[in-house]
Amino acid sequence: MKQDQVMERLLDAIRETFPHIALLEEEKMAAHCSFRTGGAVRALLLPGTEEELLTICTLCREAEVEPIVLGNGTNLVFPDERSDRIVLGTEKIQDLYLTPEGEIFASCGVALSRLASFACENALTGLEFASGIPGTVGGGLLMNAGAYGGELKDCVKNVRVLDKKSGKISGFEKKDCDFSYRHSIFQNGEAVLLSARFSLTQGDKNRIREEMKELNRRRREKQPLEFPSAGSTFRRPEGHYAAALIEECGLKGRSIGGAKVSEKHAGFIINTGNATTEDLASLIRVVQTEVYEQKQIALQPEVIILQG
């Protein structure tokens, strides 16, 4: 059977199972990713519950179609050309509550900023650093997101995932997640992150709130938040800071098309208004080449640029 027929049968099965699901065909992904680039995909689906997400993953597996799971699109960039892919957005999967044990349960689609605010309202400290990270729980755990000395691994207790091949749901304790700087075991692409529990410390609500305000003030002051970007473009090389290396190499303000190394923070490549994914990819390569030639240090992107 031809691929387009497989896709059409899959979408028909999803429509039949969930008649009211948000199913956007030939949707341009620029509207769903923070860098604001990316061409159309065959379909973007927005399941409203974990159960819907699991069922759609089952239908995809039976059709031998591997979907792309999308959180807030802050580290994922789609190609400019149209892609015959199915994308599952998690933005509507929003379960968030305090467990009887005093831990926080959060679904994959919960924004990290909302998670941090929820912790604050419950006078729980440990997630202040996450209040300004523009990602979701699922994407944040995948990358072990962090800022200002904190990382999700510091406060996560366990994670629930769906194995893509078997369809089995499993639990991972923190020690089994292989968390390290911008890394987790889930980056092997074999699992869909469903939810997590966070174990935090009781604190003073007012102090927590003030710490969050201060960290967000520092972000606004130092980062080019007025432009679309994918956040910090490069991982921090051991013993160095990517932004400092890029600035020392004279790359601040370097641009290709609409993509530009921010003059406010050299660690960010920004979209000045009409950038393409190819502009971003080309500028990343230029920065990597220049830094390696001048410093003999290989910069690794945090940004994941999908192929067609």
GUSETI-229333 format. One record per residue: x, y, z of N, C-alpha, C, O in turn; residue in three letters. Coordinates in steps of 0.05 Angstrom, whole numbers, plus 5000, padded with zeros to 4 digits. Atoms other than C-alpha are relative to their C-alpha. Layout:
<nodes>
XYZXYZXYZXYZala...
</nodes>
This chain:
<nodes>
501749765000500050005000501850255000503850265014met498449765001502650694983499850165026497850145041lys499949854975504651165039497750195004496650215026gln502249814997499251675024497449855007495749965021asp502450164993493951125028500149915029498149905043gln499650074972496850885094499350235018497950205038val500649764983496451595122497050065000495950125021met502849945001489351695098498449805016496449885030glu501450204984487051035129500450055030498650025046arg499449944972490451225194498350235010497150225031leu501649774992487151905196497049945002495650045019leu502850084999480451595180499449855026497349885038asp500350164976481351105238500050185025498450145043ala500049814977483051685285497450165001496350205023ile502549855000477052085263497749835009495949935024arg502250184992472451485272500149955030498049945043glu499750064971475251355342499450255017498250235038thr500349754985475352085364498850214981500350374970phe501249825020470352475320500550305006500450464987pro499849714993471453135358502950095005503350315014his497249934994479053125363500950224981500050234958ile498849795017482953725337502049874981504149774990ala498350135020485953455272500450204978498550264962leu499449795019489353975229501749894977504049824981leu498550125023491353725160501650224985500750454984glu498249825014497054045121500650255016500550485006glu499549784982498554475181502950094999504749935001glu497349895000504554935177501150025029499850135047lys499050024973508954815238501350255010502050275033met499049744991511655525240498350115022499350265040ala501849904980505555685281500249865027499049955047ala499950174976507255155333502749975012503149835032his497250024989514755235344501050285006500450474991cys499249734990518055805381501850154981502050404982ser498349865019523055955325498450124976499450284961phe501949905020517056085279500849934971500550104953arg499550095027519455685220498949714998498349595018thr500950275004517355025189497649984981495750134984gly502250045020513054785132497849825010497749765034gly502450164993506754365131500749715005502649604994ala499850294996506053665158497349884991495350024987val502550135009500853155136497750065019495550125010arg502149944980496953255201501250065027503249935035ala499449954972497653555270497549935016495350045011leu502250094982493253225323500550115028502850105038leu499749894973491853525391498149845018495949945024leu501750164982489152975437499550165026501250315035pro500749854976485553255498500649865026500549995047gly499550154976487252705547502349804995503049754972thr497950205003492752195560498849754986500249634970glu501350245012487751645541499950034969500449844954glu500049955029486851965472502849984988503149864967glu497250025010494352035464500949714997502149634977leu499250285000495451305481498649844978499849684964leu501550145021489951065434501150074972501449904955thr499049915026492651485376502849874995503449794973ile497450135003499651205389499749714992501249604977cys500650285007496650505385499349984971500249804956thr500850005028493350665318502450054982502649934961leu497649945016499850955292501849754999502949684978cys498350244999503750335314498949784982500449654968arg501250205017498749875280500350064971500449884954glu499749915028499450285216502950024992503650084969ala497149985005507050265223500850294992502550334975glu499449725004507251025225501150115026499750085047val498849894975511851355276499450305002500450454985glu500749724998508952025299502350165014503950045028pro498349814985512952625323498350115023496250215019ile501449894977510952825394501150285006503550315008val499349724997510953575404499050125026496750095033leu500849854976510953965469499450284993497450344979gly500449725006511654715465501650094976501550324968asn498549945024516254685405502250205004502950354986gly497949804994521755075439502849894994504850054994thr497450115008527454595420499949844975501849724966asn500550165024524554285358499350184977497650364979leu500449845023524854585289499449824976500949634971val500850165022521354305228501250104974501850344972phe498949915026524054325156498250194986495850204991pro501649815015521754865109498149864980495949964976asp501650145020519154365058497849845014498049775038glu502250164990512653985068501049725008502749614994arg499150264990513553345108497549825003495549915014ser502350194998509052725104500149865027500449625029asp499750104973509152645180497450065015495950245009arg502249964981503952585235501350115025503250005036ile499049874975505153045295497849995021495550065016val501850004977501952945363500850215019502850195032leu499549794981501553575403498949935027496749825029gly500950074973500953505479498950235015498450215039thr500649754985498854215496497349985015496950145033glu502650014987491754005517500049805023498049775038lys499950204979494053455565501250135025503650165027ile499349804980494253875628499449915029499050085046gln500550094972493253445691502350105018504650065012asp498049894981496753785750498750015027496750155031leu501250004973495353655823502149915021504249805014tyr498450084978498253535891499149725009496749685014leu500750274991498452795912499749995030500550185044thr500250034971496652545981502750005015502850075038pro497350004987504152465994501350274999503650305008glu498849745001505253205981501850054976503350244975gly498449975025508553095913498250134978495850144981glu501549895023506553435848499949804977502049704969ile500450165024503653025792499550194977497850374979phe500449835023504253355724500149844974501949684970ala500150135026502353115654502050134981503050344987ser497949925018506953185595499650284988501550424982cys500549755013503453795566500050245018499750475008gly500049784981503854225629502450184995504750084994val497749825004508154845617501750015025500650005048ala498249994977514254885662499450255017499750255041leu500649764985512255595681497549955017497450055040ser502350064984505455335704500749815023499749845045arg499150184979508754775742501450155023500950095046leu498649854980513355265778498050175016498350205040ala501949834986507455725795498349835018497649925040ser501650184984503455125821501649935025500549925047phe498350064977509354935866500050245019499950205044ala500049764984509655655891497450035016497550085040cys502649974986502255675908499649805022498149845041glu500150214979503155045949502450025018503049835034asn497749954982509355335984502149784998503249705018ala498050215004513954815953502350134984501950254963leu497649885012521055035935501649794985501749564993thr498350185016525754735883499650034970501349944954gly500649975028522554925817500150304991499250364969leu500049725007523755675818501550054973500650224957glu498449965024528955615762498449954975499050054954phe501650085024523655315715497950214993496650174972ala502349815004518855915720500250154973498150244963ser499849865025521656235657500849834976501349934954gly499250185022523455625615497549954983495549844994ile502450025017518655625556499449734988498949704964pro500550275010517754875551497849865016496549995033gly502050164986513254325577501449785017503849745014thr498950214984514153765627501349784983503549694989val498950225017515053245572502650084987504649934988gly497649915013520053645532502250065020504650015014gly498049934980523553885595501449765011503849775016gly498850254990524653185621501749874979503849764985leu498450125022527052945553502850134999504849994995leu497549855002532453485554501350055027503450175029met499249924973533253525630500550315000502750405005asn499949715002531754265623501050125026500550025048ala498949864977535254745670500750294995500850374972gly499249725002537155455684500850105028499850005048ala499249874975540655875738500749805022499949835045tyr498950194981543855275771498149775008498849605023gly501950214994537554835774499449844975499549944953gly500850185021535454235732497749845009497349805033glu502450164992529153815730500849755015499349655032leu499150244986533253215753500250045030500249855046lys499749944971534053565820497549955016497649915040asp502550024985526753505837498049794989495949755001cys501850215010523552955794500449755017502649675024val499950264985521852315832499849774981501449584982lys500250225019519451865776498550104975497250314975asn501049935026517051875704498449764989499349544991val501550215014511651485666500350044970500250274960arg499549985029512951325593498549784986497849574997val501150205018509850955535502249904982503450064968leu498150125018514450475498498750004972496649884968asp501149985026513250625424499649744986497649704972lys500250255015514549925399498049805013496549684998lys501750204987510949505451497350105008495449955012ser502549894990505549985473499749985030497650045041gly500150044971507249835545500650265015502450415007lys499449774983506950375599501849915023501249715036ile498150074979512750365647500750245017500350475009ser499149794982515250765706503049995003504249785005gly497149974996522351015713500650165025499650395027phe499149844977525251225780502350194990503550134969glu498049815009529951815776502749884994504049954974lys497450135003536151375783500249854973502449804964lys500050155024534050995721499750174974499750074952asp500549815023533051615676502650104987502550234967cys497449925011540551725664500150314995501150394975asp499949715003539752475675502850115003504350025021phe497549854997545752915663499550274985497250324977ser500449745013546853595631498749974973499949864955tyr501650005024541553675577499749724988499749684963arg500150285009540952915573498149845017497949885042his501550214986536252355592500049754983500749764959ser500150265015535451625572497850014978497949854959ile502249995018529151825535500750134973499150124954phe499149895025533152165480500649794979501249854956gln499650215020533951485447497649984982497749824963asn502350005018527051615416498149775002496349744986gly501650254997523950965441497550045016495849865017glu502349974982518851265489498750274996499950474987ala501549754998513451795495499750065029498649905044val500349924972513752165561497150075006496050244991leu502849964994506952165594499550195024497850375022leu500449844976507552465663502449965019504149805014ser497850034980512152555723498950095027497050245030ala500549914973511952645798502550155009504850075003arg497949834990516153185831499950015030497850065042phe499850004971518553155903501650255008504050285002ser498849744993519953845931500150045030499149875045leu499749934972521454175998498150225008497750414992thr501849784990516654596039501650255003503950255014gln498749744998518455326036498150225006495850185012gly501649774995515956026045499050114973500650184955asp501349935025511056225990501050274990501550304966lys499149735008513156955989502950004990503550144970asn497250025009520556795984500249864973501849944956arg499950155026519256295928499150194978500350194956ile501049825021515156815890502050214993502350284970arg498049795005520557345898502349894985503450034967glu497850125015525856865873499249964971500950014953glu500950035027521756715812499950274985500750284962met500149735012520657455799502850094993503350214971lys497249915005528157585805501249854976502649974959glu498950155023530057025757498850084974500250104953leu501349915025524957255706500950284992501050354969asn498949745006527557965713502749984986503350124967arg497350055012534557715697499749904971501349974954arg500550105028531857345636499350224981500550254960arg500949785018528357955608502350194995502550304973arg497849815002534658375620502249894981503450044967glu497750115014539657895588499449844975501149804958lys500750175023535857485537498250144980496650314988gln501649865021532757705470497249894997496549784977pro502750124999525757505489498150134981495950034976leu501849855018522758015441500149884972498549954955glu499850135027524857575381499449705003499949585024phe500350295000522756865363502749865000504649954986pro497550154999528256365380499349725010497049665018ser500350274988529255645402501449995027502449785035ala498549994974532355875468503049994995503950074974gly497150025003539655745480500649804977499649584977ser499750165024542055475413502049775004501749564992thr497950204997548155095437500249905029499650055048phe499550104973549754645496502650135011504250234996arg497649884988554954895545502349804998502149585009arg497850195001561654575528501449995027501650195041pro498850044974565354295588502250215004504150234988glu498049804993569354845622499850274986501450444990gly500449755015566655395577497050085000495349935009his502749915005560455805561499750054970501450204959tyr500349975029557855775490499850294992501050384973ala500449725008555656505489502650155001503250324983ala497449864998562556745512501849934976503150104965ala498350095022566056325459499150134974500750224958leu501149885025561456585404500650304999501450404978ile499449724999562457305426503050054995503750234980glu497249975004569957225430500949954972502950064963glu499450055028569956965359498950214981499050184957cys501049785016566657605335497549944985497050054963gly502350095014560157275316497450135008495350084996leu502449854993555257725351499050164976500550304964lys501149855022550558005299500349874973499249964953gly499750155026552657505245497249904992495749795009arg502750085009546557345203500249854973502049894957ser500550135026544256895146497050024996495549915011ile502849955005537657095116498850145024499850345033gly501349884977532957245174501049895027500049985047gly498950114976536956845225502550165008504150234992ala497949824991541757245268501049925028499449845045lys498950044973546457135327499350265016500150485008val501049774985543357585379502350185010504350085020ser498149814990547158215397499750045030501450155043glu500649974971543958195466501249765015502249795038lys499050244988545957475482501049814978499349704963his498950155022550657105435499349705000499749574980ala500850274999548056435458497449944986496649714984gly502650025013541456565422500350074971501450274963phe500549935027540256525348497050074998495349925006ile502749905001533956935334498950024972500450024952ile501449965025528857005279499350304999497650395014asn500549725001528957735259497450074985496750314983thr502649945012522457665221499349824977497049764972gly500650165024523157245158501949774997502549694975asn498150225001527956685176498749754991496349714994ala500950275007527355995148501649805017503649875030thr498550204985529555345180502849964987504749925002thr497450035013535155305128501850235009504350195012glu498449784989537556005151501149925027503549965033asp499150084974537855745222502149784999504249815012leu498150215002541455105203502750104989504850014998ala497549895012546455485160501650175019504050155021ser498749834981547955985214501249835023503449895033leu498950184980548955425265502649884990504649875005ile497550125011554055105219502250214999504550145005arg497949795002557755765209501150055028503650075031val499049954972558155885285501749765009503849815021val498450234993560555175296502850004987504849955000gln497549995015565855245243501950215010504350155015thr498349784991568455915266501149955029503450005034glu499150054972568755715340502049785000504049795015val498050225000572355075324502750094988504850024998tyr497549915013577355415278501650195019504050185019glu498649804983578855965329500649895028502749965040gln499750094972578055585395500649705003501249605025lys499750295000578654845376498049875020498649675034gln502150114983572154725414497549954982496750134967ile502350075017566254365381497450065015496949945036ala502649934988559554675398497949804990497849744966leu502250195007553654195400497350145003496850265024gln502649864998546654475385498249875021498149625024pro502350104984541054415436497649964982496049794987glu502350015018536254535379500149754984502149674973val500350245017533653925343498750084974496350164975ile501249925026532554065269499249744986501049584978ile501150245012528153525239500650004970500650214957leu499750035028529453255170497249944987495449855001gln502650045013523853195118499249714999497149654988gly
</nodes>
